[in-house]
Amino acid sequence: MTYTTYTDNFASVIDPNEASFYDLLCTAAGDFVDDYDMDQAVSDFVDAINEAIRPLGVVTTVSGVSYCEYGADIDDEAVQEAARDVYVYDILQKNDISGK
């Protein structure tokens, strides 16, 4: 199988204003960004996104570069919807370090 780049910045598929997954999560955390282990949150977020989009033929990396099979007929709207359905606040809550 040959793969090709689906997008260089998958975070922008979720929110066109975001430059990276880290930025997306920081925006969601707002003033409480220091309450979370952001590196682990990004990793967990990407894992959850991959669970949602892999069945649609796309995978992404922590850096945001994502891939699909060359010539694949990817339903971009379905990929976007699946990625947006990953609830960022659950990921942040899982990585809350404010009580430690």
Backbone torsions as a table, in degrees:
resi	resn	phi	psi	omega
1	MET	NA	141.6	176.1
2	THR	-110.8	135.0	-179.1
3	TYR	-111.4	156.1	177.6
4	THR	-136.1	162.0	179.3
5	THR	-72.0	126.6	175.3
6	TYR	-81.7	-47.2	174.5
7	THR	-157.9	153.1	177.8
8	ASP	-84.8	-14.8	-176.8
9	ASN	-144.0	86.4	-176.6
10	PHE	-64.9	-26.6	177.7
11	ALA	-57.2	-33.4	179.4
12	SER	-72.4	-16.9	173.5
13	VAL	-70.2	-35.5	179.8
14	ILE	-78.5	-47.0	179.3
15	ASP	-143.3	111.7	-176.2
16	PRO	-57.9	-16.8	-178.9
17	ASN	-87.2	-6.9	-174.6
18	GLU	-99.3	137.8	-177.4
19	ALA	-91.5	-18.2	-178.3
20	SER	-161.5	167.0	175.2
21	PHE	-62.6	-39.4	179.1
22	TYR	-58.8	-47.8	178.8
23	ASP	-62.0	-40.2	179.9
24	LEU	-60.8	-44.9	-179.6
25	LEU	-70.2	-36.9	177.1
26	CYS	-63.6	-40.0	176.6
27	THR	-60.9	-43.9	179.8
28	ALA	-65.6	-37.6	-178.7
29	ALA	-73.8	-26.1	178.0
30	GLY	59.8	-133.9	-178.1
31	ASP	-68.1	-9.3	-175.7
32	PHE	-103.0	18.3	-176.3
33	VAL	-54.6	-33.5	-179.9
34	ASP	-72.9	-8.4	178.5
35	ASP	-82.1	-2.8	-173.3
36	TYR	-126.4	147.7	169.8
37	ASP	-80.8	91.7	-171.8
38	MET	-67.0	-35.3	179.1
39	ASP	-63.0	-45.0	178.6
40	GLN	-69.3	-36.1	178.1
41	ALA	-61.8	-42.1	178.0
42	VAL	-62.3	-45.5	179.1
43	SER	-59.9	-46.3	179.4
44	ASP	-64.6	-38.8	179.6
45	PHE	-63.2	-45.3	179.2
46	VAL	-64.4	-40.3	176.6
47	ASP	-59.3	-44.8	-179.4
48	ALA	-66.7	-39.6	177.7
49	ILE	-63.0	-45.1	-179.9
50	ASN	-61.5	-36.9	175.5
51	GLU	-59.1	-36.4	-177.6
52	ALA	-80.3	-35.8	-172.8
53	ILE	-99.8	-19.1	-179.6
54	ARG	-56.8	-42.8	178.2
55	PRO	-63.3	-16.7	179.5
56	LEU	-93.5	0.5	174.6
57	GLY	96.8	12.1	-177.9
58	VAL	-127.8	143.1	171.6
59	VAL	-132.3	152.2	179.6
60	THR	-129.1	158.9	177.7
61	THR	-107.3	167.3	178.3
62	VAL	-59.6	-31.8	179.4
63	SER	-72.0	-13.1	179.0
64	GLY	99.9	-11.5	175.8
65	VAL	-71.6	130.2	-179.2
66	SER	-126.1	155.8	-172.2
67	TYR	-131.4	155.1	171.8
68	CYS	-144.8	166.3	178.0
69	GLU	-66.4	137.8	179.6
70	TYR	-58.5	128.7	178.2
71	GLY	81.6	2.1	-178.9
72	ALA	-66.9	145.9	176.6
73	ASP	-92.0	90.9	-175.6
74	ILE	-92.5	130.8	174.8
75	ASP	-85.4	95.3	-175.3
76	ASP	-57.6	-39.0	179.9
77	GLU	-65.5	-39.6	178.9
78	ALA	-66.3	-39.5	178.0
79	VAL	-63.7	-46.0	179.7
80	GLN	-61.3	-45.2	-179.3
81	GLU	-64.2	-43.6	179.7
82	ALA	-62.4	-42.0	179.7
83	ALA	-67.8	-39.9	179.9
84	ARG	-69.8	-21.0	178.7
85	ASP	-76.1	-11.7	175.5
86	VAL	-74.0	117.5	-172.6
87	TYR	-82.5	104.6	-174.8
88	VAL	-59.0	-32.9	-177.2
89	TYR	-70.9	-29.1	173.2
90	ASP	-65.4	-40.4	178.7
91	ILE	-64.7	-45.7	178.6
92	LEU	-61.7	-45.1	-179.6
93	GLN	-59.2	-40.1	178.4
94	LYS	-61.4	-26.4	-176.2
95	ASN	-111.2	25.6	178.7
96	ASP	-73.8	121.8	179.3
97	ILE	-114.8	11.5	-176.1
98	SER	-66.6	-25.1	-179.1
99	GLY	-92.4	1.8	-176.7
100	LYS	-93.9	NA	NA
